[in-house]
């Protein structure tokens, strides 16, 4: 069974500006979440859906991460995370039996 973990991380956060680039103890939240995903006992493919150039650089530095480009219609304040995931599922993720949505604020969830 193929499992995908998708992290939606768009650039334009309004409530907490640049929240996807926040750091804790000099480490990006994204990097902490990636460590937790890698520690899971499941064999999964990790994807980041973003329109942010800085997040793309972080993803590129992690060779086991797959980068998904968001369509322009999903970079606004009106598109939901579900809309984005459904769009990716219909194109890049259609061969996965399970798609896990992972938020950057999930960093406290233990990988076990």
Buried (B, 14 or more C-beta within 10 A) or exposed (E): EEBBBBBBBBBEBEEEEEEBBBEEEEEBBBBBBBEBBEEBEEEBBBBBBBBBEBBBEBBEEBEEBBBBEBEEEBBEEEBEBEEBBEBBBEEBBEEBEEBBBBBBEBBEEEEE
